[in-house]
Amino acid sequence: MEIQENKNIYVGVQTVRTPNINDFYMEIKSYKNILVFAEVCDGKVCENSLELIGEANRLKAMRNNDSIVIAALLGFGVKSYASELFGYGADKVVVFDDQKLENYRSDLYGEALAQIVKSYHPEIVLVGATALGSELAPTVAAKLKTGLAAHCTALKILENGQFTQVVPAFGGKVLGDIYIPNHRPQIASIKGGITKKLDFAPKDGVVEDFTCELTGFDRMKVVKVEKEHENRKSLNEADCIVVGGFGIGSKENWAKLEELASLLGGANGCTRPVLDAGWIDNEKAMIGTSGVAVRPKAYIGIGVSGAAHHTCGIKDSGLIISINKDENAPIFACSDYKVIGDYKKIVDALIEELKA
Ligand SMILES: Cc1cc2nc3c(=O)[nH]c(=O)nc-3n(C[C@H](O)[C@H](O)[C@H](O)COP(=O)(O)OP(=O)(O)OC[C@H]3O[C@@H](n4cnc5c(N)ncnc54)[C@H](O)[C@@H]3O)c2cc1C
């Protein structure tokens, strides 16, 4: 599905401050390889990180310059996860195993990852845009004084070799191509579900231990770790997702969408304005650049206009059905079936039919 033609937007272009231009280009050229931050969560490597290793392999193939994919594995007692990272496509795993990294802290993880990047000189660094990654990526970018494109919806390598990060801009109306021409590494964060992991194939690779002094902020201490329990069906497990947009009009109307999803054995998703308005309390239901990307067999969008911020999260859905009263709503451009009309009558009729 093509959302919209890309517009070239030059965001964050920085000036060259190096006194000697040749030194500058030598310095830029000394950066090679693609490094993926391998996030460990609840005793396993995050799906998002495995997907990024797959994406790094796709970029590596386009780079055609003997680049390798390096996974940076940080934590305490995490070395055993290296074999999984190799199986999903890492060529080398750098392990920073330290008790200080047992629990995530942005100061310590920021220092650790920045030091790994300084030592390995990767040209590109990919970080999952999870809650942790969304904090860690800018922390590392600031420490290294380099550029970061957050919540990318696609990554490309142009014919001239330019690494390009695609991010929706101007309220999702255009997709901007972001370049970081003068600084290295080029850091990108991407949500889970947007890129694809490779099929697992056991293989050997090089494991390198890394260590450095971690000072962090003295005044910070982890006192207690509380895990959020999630009982709801995850959007990634559901074959059918009924998504409510701002067009549903009110919190009271949300119940209709829940009934429809339950009759279809599916789950409910939403757009950002619905979450912001508090019509739904499940943050994990938001689909798009700031939420999750989904791949259900069927997506039913109700009162959803179709901003790129949202549609980038549904592009791999099997069937896209949209209900909207505006026949010119952008969502119809990427829909397999379009139903034009007031959703209330349509959803009521659907519920009645399903019950019968
Ligand atoms: C940095 C940034 C990140 C963002 N991230 C996300 C994100 O992750 N996910 C996301 O969804 N958005 C995100 N947004 C917001 C995004 O740009 C859009 O504003 C949002 O997706 C629009 O939501 P909507 O379609 O529900 O609402 P609207 O754009 O208000 O559309 C409502 C639609 O409902 C239709 N409608 C109204 N009444 C009825 C009716 N009775 N029957 C049928 N149809 C009806 C209207 O015709 C309209 O098309 C982000 C924005 C920014 C700036």
The ligand as a Gaussian input file, in Angstrom:
#p B3LYP/6-31G(d) Opt

LIG

0 1
 C        4.097000      13.585000      15.926000
 C        2.708000      13.036000      15.708000
 C        2.513000      11.677000      15.905000
 C        1.256000      11.132000      15.686000
 N        1.072000       9.795000      15.893000
 C       -0.122000       9.251000      15.645000
 C       -0.339000       7.853000      15.785000
 O        0.548000       7.084000      16.167000
 N       -1.564000       7.364000      15.499000
 C       -2.600000       8.149000      15.084000
 O       -3.702000       7.621000      14.822000
 N       -2.429000       9.467000      14.959000
 C       -1.228000      10.039000      15.225000
 N       -1.076000      11.386000      15.095000
 C       -2.261000      12.198000      14.750000
 C       -2.568000      12.139000      13.265000
 O       -1.781000      13.074000      12.558000
 C       -4.060000      12.436000      12.974000
 O       -4.395000      13.671000      13.549000
 C       -4.987000      11.351000      13.547000
 O       -4.594000      10.080000      13.102000
 C       -6.411000      11.609000      13.099000
 O       -7.245000      10.771000      13.853000
 P       -8.716000      10.412000      13.383000
 O       -8.663000       9.874000      12.010000
 O       -9.299000       9.561000      14.448000
 O       -9.487000      11.817000      13.482000
 P       -9.905000      12.865000      12.385000
 O       -8.766000      13.230000      11.517000
 O      -10.614000      13.936000      13.133000
 O      -10.966000      12.101000      11.462000
 C      -12.248000      11.727000      11.856000
 C      -12.919000      11.082000      10.653000
 O      -14.201000      10.589000      11.045000
 C      -15.133000      10.849000       9.995000
 N      -16.466000      10.895000      10.612000
 C      -16.964000      11.840000      11.437000
 N      -18.203000      11.505000      11.845000
 C      -18.499000      10.320000      11.249000
 C      -19.633000       9.462000      11.258000
 N      -20.740000       9.736000      11.992000
 N      -19.604000       8.317000      10.523000
 C      -18.514000       7.999000       9.772000
 N      -17.405000       8.789000       9.732000
 C      -17.383000       9.921000      10.465000
 C      -14.678000      12.155000       9.392000
 O      -15.143000      12.280000       8.067000
 C      -13.162000      12.051000       9.485000
 O      -12.612000      11.505000       8.292000
 C        0.166000      11.959000      15.289000
 C        0.391000      13.324000      15.095000
 C        1.633000      13.845000      15.298000
 C        1.838000      15.322000      15.074000

